[in-house]
Amino acid sequence: MGMAYALLGTYPPTQCGLASFSAALVAHLRRPGNHVGVVRVVDEPSPSRLPEVVHDLVRGSAPSATAAVQVLSGFDVVIVQHEYGIYSGPDGADIVGLLAALRGPSIVVLHTVLARPTPRQRTILIDIIDAASAVVTMTETARERLLHIYGTDPAKVSVIPHGSADHMTAAAPRPKNAGPTALTWGLLGPGKGIEYAVDAIALLKNLGLRVGYLVAGQTHPRVQARDGEAYRRSLQDRTRSLHIGDLVRFDSRFLPAGALSRVISAADIVLLPYDSREQVTSGVLIEAVAAGKPVVSTSFPHAVELLADGAGILVRRRDPIGIADAVTRLLTEPGLAASMSRRSAEIAPGLLWPSVANSYRELAARLVSREARL
């Protein structure tokens, strides 16, 4: 029996991690007999050439929200992407009323679960969980936060990983005599900690190890609107002052999936120098592990959960020496990088999008069946 899924959230052509997540989930939910529709969250309505886009939810527009409820309620199940910055109202509070008005089951995917929310953020998230039929976190860490900080009923929470493309199939031949390369990708902005990775590349050069470092990704749209390219320019100035302009390269494009797979496949090491204690979900981390790449990461919650048993090396925040030491180990310690890749290969199948989409299908089927019995 077919199922009609609606997805609410940001969506291409919006360029952000959550829109990419939405597009990948939509693509993998499709199968014969199923229908998938998208309600995009936008600042201004605009025509879409994508046939799956059935409505625009315009931030701050009450008529648009009313129409969105009507459209979404025509599907068997609604999958809602949640971040505090997506929806209108203080801390995105307007999503609560929309969820409560839906007819039929809803799944809310929580991309952020704060350990230290403001009182308003905590209240909003509790109200969202109460209004939803089920919630999804992408890590056990986020699930534990829901249970212990927000008092969520465990039966209401499912853990489904972020999802990744199969980058193993995208390997490209390496140039002869190419030196080792490290990679960081994703939307750029303060808090990514790239400056500490740049400093580590300089330390490695001083030790006689020439490691190329590619920083791929455009500046985050909100950072761009507020600060322009100030953060990227500060990083470029840093590379020049450290005399490593020949080793560090910046690619400011938002890479489509195929190009990103080729970039990931060409790297020897993935660096995640994030300056964060809160991050319970990282799509970049999932993609790196699914690609079988050794990862050097700061100890943010998702990295601790995914890498602690051998798929990567954890370092302290703001620690260029620690990053340099970890990279040195990967390049000089026999068998270490290979053992990390083997561990990643063991983890990867459960992280790939076909497996992740199937988990959403199973959860949706349970909710629809339960609704039919009521």
Secondary structure, 3 states (H helix, E strand, C coil): CCCEEEEEECCCCCCCHHHHHHHHHHHHHCCCCCEEEEEEEECCCCCCCCCCEEEEEECCCHHHHHHHHHHHCCCCEEEEEECCCCCCCHHHCHHHHHHHHCCCCEEEEECCCCCCCCHHHHHHHHHHHHHCCEEEECCHHHHHHHHHHCCCCHHHEEECCCCECCHHHHCCCCCCCCCCEEEEECCECCCCCHHHHHHHHHHHHHCCCCCEEEEECCECHHHHHHHCCHHHHHHHHHHHHCCCCCCEEEECCCCCHHHHHHHHHHCCEEEECCCCCCCCCCHHHHHHHHCCCCEEEECCHHHHHHHCCCCEEEECCCCHHHHHHHHHHHHHCCCHHHHHHHHHHHHHHHHEHHHHHHHHHHHHHHHHHHHHHC
